[in-house]
Amino acid sequence: MEPQELAKMRKVGQALVDILKTLKKEIRIGMTGQGLAQRAQQLMKKNKVKSSIKGYLGFPAAICVSLNNELTHGIPDHRPFKEGDLVSFDVACHRKDEKGIAYHADAAMTVLLSEGKEKNDEEKKKLISVTKNALQKVIENIKPNITTTQDIGKIIEDYVQSQGYHPVKEYGGHGIGRFMHESPFVPNYKIPSERSVVIRENTAICVEPLVQIGNAEIKLSPNNWTVLSAQDQFNAHFEHTIWVGKEKVEVLTNYDE
């Protein structure tokens, strides 16, 4: 990606930050996945961006909403969120420039809906913290033209396993820019050297740790979209769009600022 395209990526990233911050602020017990998705669509319209997820390979919704034992690609539905639910939402959007070229941003987070009544809240909070910290450790250690996708996977895997959890190997991050999913695949575990590539300067990537309690085995829901924990365990999911520049690494979807 050309450096001058960074400004366009930034603007889409800023729109996505507004969307995610608002969803995090407004999500509550009793809301449904469909309600959250409808709110996301309103916020996309406000920010003059469109969903990159809806229609992608036939996906039917504007965002992914995954609950508890659902790892990713959850289809928003009418189930009310309950006390103690872990809710992950993955939002990707794009905006076209004056030439009709689309620029994308992609991010995800997991929140715990709790009023402190659940006895296993602390375990869920730790899972969220570990997953988020794994993402941050990658951001802090990326060096253009040096760091490889193997390095990124090793950082995530080593840290997550040191905390007693397991990263999911079948899914991970990706390049991003004019398309939502571009090369390279960015793994959550240490891949073999022959499958690894160097992260070059002026590259946009999404780093996306997906972490489970118990082992990392997964299965596919009957809807052929939602990915589930094979052992019915809790999951957490965080993602940022990151620009790896020559001089610095910039998080384009920094919803924690």
C-alpha positions, 0 to 999 in steps of 0.5 A, spaced: 500 500 500 502 506 498 503 511 504 499 516 501 493 512 502 494 512 509 490 518 510 484 514 507 485 508 512 485 513 518 479 516 516 475 509 516 479 507 522 476 513 526 469 512 523 470 505 526 472 507 532 466 511 533 462 506 532 465 501 536 466 506 542 458 507 542 456 500 541 461 498 547 457 504 551 450 502 549 450 494 549 446 492 555 443 486 558 436 485 555 439 487 548 439 482 542 444 481 537 440 484 532 439 490 536 446 491 536 447 490 529 441 495 527 445 500 532 451 499 528 448 500 521 445 507 524 452 509 526 455 506 519 450 511 516 452 517 521 459 516 519 458 515 512 461 508 511 458 501 509 459 494 512 464 490 509 462 484 512 454 484 510 454 480 503 462 477 504 461 470 502 454 471 503 454 473 510 447 475 512 448 481 517 452 487 517 456 485 523 458 479 527 455 478 534 458 472 538 456 469 545 459 465 550 461 459 547 461 462 540 468 464 537 467 468 531 462 469 525 456 469 529 450 471 526 446 477 530 439 474 532 433 475 537 436 472 543 436 477 549 443 478 552 443 475 559 447 477 566 454 474 565 454 473 558 461 474 554 459 478 547 464 479 542 462 484 536 466 484 530 465 490 525 468 492 519 467 498 514 469 501 508 469 508 504 470 509 497 474 515 495 473 520 489 476 514 484 471 509 487 476 505 491 474 502 497 478 503 503 477 498 509 478 497 517 476 492 521 476 491 529 473 487 534 472 486 542 469 482 547 465 485 553 462 482 559 455 484 561 455 483 568 452 486 575 457 482 579 452 476 580 456 471 576 460 467 580 465 466 574 466 473 572 473 473 575 475 468 570 471 471 564 475 478 566 481 474 566 480 471 559 478 478 556 484 481 559 489 476 557 486 476 549 487 484 549 494 484 552 496 479 547 494 484 542 497 489 545 504 485 546 504 484 538 503 492 537 509 493 541 513 488 538 512 489 531 518 492 527 517 493 519 521 489 515 524 485 521 517 482 524 515 476 521 508 473 521 511 467 525 514 472 530 507 475 531 504 468 532 509 466 537 508 472 541 500 471 541 501 463 543 507 464 548 503 469 552 496 466 552 499 459 554 503 462 559 496 464 562 493 458 562 489 459 555 489 457 548 489 461 542 485 458 536 489 456 530 484 455 524 482 463 524 487 469 525 488 476 522 490 478 515 492 484 511 487 489 509 487 495 505 483 496 498 479 489 500 477 487 507 481 480 507 488 481 503 495 477 504 498 475 509 494 471 514 496 473 521 496 467 525 495 466 533 500 461 533 507 460 531 507 457 524 513 454 520 518 458 517 516 456 510 509 459 511 512 465 514 512 472 511 516 479 513 511 484 515 514 490 510 513 497 511 507 501 509 503 495 510 496 495 513 494 488 517 489 486 522 492 482 528 486 478 531 487 473 537 481 469 538 482 465 545 479 460 549 478 457 556 480 449 555 483 446 549 483 450 542 478 445 539 472 448 535 466 446 531 462 449 526 454 451 527 449 448 523 448 455 520 455 454 517 457 460 519 458 461 527 464 458 530 463 454 536 468 452 542 467 444 541 467 443 549 462 449 550 467 453 553 468 461 553 471 465 548 474 472 547 476 476 541 480 482 540 482 485 533 485 492 531 487 494 524 494 496 524 499 501 519 506 498 519 510 504 517 517 506 516 518 510 522 512 507 527 506 503 528 500 506 528 493 503 531 488 505 526 482 503 530 484 505 537 478 505 541 481 505 548 483 512 547 
